[in-house]
Amino acid sequence: MASTTFSGPVTSTNGFVGDIKIPTYTVATAPSAAGLTGTLIYVSNGLAGAPTVAVSDGTDWISAAGTAIADS
């Protein structure tokens, strides 16, 4: 299957096929959240040691629980 890169909003009228993968990090390896507002990552230990998704608010990575990521 071909791979395509998009650089703008994408509208699908028939759904997407396949998995959507987001970058995976630990709290220690997560990049700085500065300048990445709205970026989504998966943090394998970011919710007090449990896995979570997190979004950058431009300063911190905020977990699904609404708190900054932390491994404990």
C-alpha positions in Angstrom: 0.0 0.0 0.0 1.3 3.5 -0.8 2.1 6.0 1.9 1.1 9.6 1.6 2.1 12.7 3.6 -0.4 15.5 4.1 0.4 19.0 5.2 -3.0 20.4 6.0 -6.5 19.5 7.2 -7.6 16.1 5.9 -11.2 15.3 5.4 -12.3 11.8 4.9 -15.8 10.9 3.6 -15.2 7.2 3.8 -13.1 6.7 7.0 -9.5 6.0 7.4 -8.0 2.5 7.0 -5.2 1.4 9.2 -3.8 2.4 12.6 -2.9 5.8 13.7 0.4 5.8 15.6 1.6 8.5 17.8 5.2 8.8 19.1 5.9 6.8 22.3 8.1 8.1 25.1 8.7 7.7 28.8 8.6 10.7 31.2 12.4 10.9 31.0 12.6 10.8 27.2 9.7 13.0 26.3 10.8 16.1 24.3 10.4 19.6 25.7 6.7 20.7 25.4 7.8 24.2 24.5 6.7 25.2 21.0 4.7 22.0 20.5 1.2 23.3 21.6 -1.4 20.7 20.6 1.0 17.9 19.8 -0.1 14.5 21.1 2.2 11.8 22.5 1.9 8.5 24.3 3.8 8.3 27.6 4.3 4.7 28.8 4.7 5.8 32.4 3.3 9.3 32.5 0.3 8.9 34.8 2.2 8.1 38.1 3.8 5.2 36.4 0.8 4.1 34.3 0.5 4.7 30.5 -1.3 7.8 29.2 -1.7 10.0 26.2 -0.5 13.6 26.8 -0.9 16.9 24.9 1.5 19.8 25.0 0.0 23.1 26.3 3.2 24.9 25.2 4.8 24.5 28.5 4.1 21.0 29.9 2.9 17.7 28.7 -0.6 17.3 30.2 -1.9 13.8 30.8 -5.4 12.5 30.1 -6.1 13.1 33.8 -5.4 16.8 33.3 -2.1 16.9 35.2 1.5 17.3 34.0 3.1 13.9 33.2 5.0 12.3 36.0 6.4 8.8 36.6 5.5 8.7 40.2 
